[in-house]
């Protein structure tokens, strides 16, 4: 069955100014942290592992999925950065978002960001949850900014959001972020928010392939656990997409809803066996710290959708301008690939 093309965004007339203000709030936090330690990303400051990888596009996909780089079977080089979500670098046992950024290199097509139309990359950013507890970008940034002081946070949340919303949001956060993550290898990672997919709209997920489910508590060092696995052999995730069907079941503007539509496999991400702790591996990680992974690094037919996604356009731009980043790379320097 061909999915619907009847999706639409609802764009508030003043939202661009609101998103700039939210981005500035995150950058203020980023600069305040930099004054005490080093200049890092406003969010996802701590890398767990950086690895080189390939993205193999399957081919023979249904017409609605055979869009852009998914139109032809081809293998692309990619760089993958696993991270904790916080803007501060902290121990891995602390509750946190866990994310992955996948930058696919050598991707053609006209890109979205003005001035970067010819950039050779397409980025996929994903986290462990398939939806988010925040209804709006304002709510998300409010929590990020105010949770810096956990003691005052509960009282502020009760006053700002009202008791009902505050308690349900805090409950969802505690459940989501507090869940143990025994390994970064055994998880599904979700876009959580939609993107255009040609004429359609879709969310995507990286689904681990051939990995025994991990059990137990979160280790002291999630990066070391993943590095240990990569030293022994490759790790794979299938890139799968699920399509918009109708506004009620697969809403574009409500980021709290987990879409129930089936997933279609479009590509396989493979992290080759590698020693991320070697001199080469460390140099690759340093190189990646200066990159920008951004859902808006994408061809026009994959434009991020919904207010939360549109707010990210400003947030990632301001965070990367605050820390200064390298230009979009066409490939990984040969000496950094083991
Ligand atoms: C809900 C879906 C989201 C996902 C899946 C996601 C995922 C990620 C990931 C994986 C990274 C790290 C990228 C890297 O390794 O460089 C990141 C960074 C970041 N995220 Fe998000 N994020 C989401 C929502 C948001 C929202 C709503 C905002 C703000 C409005 C935001 C702001 C940022 C910022 C400022 C960075 C650092 C950018 C940089 O300096 O490179 N994110 N995100």
Boltz pocket constraint, residues with backbone or C-beta under 6 A from the ligand:
constraints:
  - pocket:
      binder: B
      contacts: [[A, 22], [A, 26], [A, 40], [A, 41], [A, 42], [A, 43], [A, 44], [A, 81], [A, 82], [A, 83], [A, 99], [A, 100], [A, 101], [A, 125], [A, 126], [A, 127], [A, 132], [A, 137], [A, 140], [A, 141], [A, 190], [A, 191], [A, 192], [A, 193], [A, 288], [A, 291], [A, 292], [A, 293], [A, 294], [A, 308], [A, 309], [A, 311], [A, 312], [A, 315], [A, 316], [A, 319], [A, 320], [A, 323]]
      max_distance: 6.0
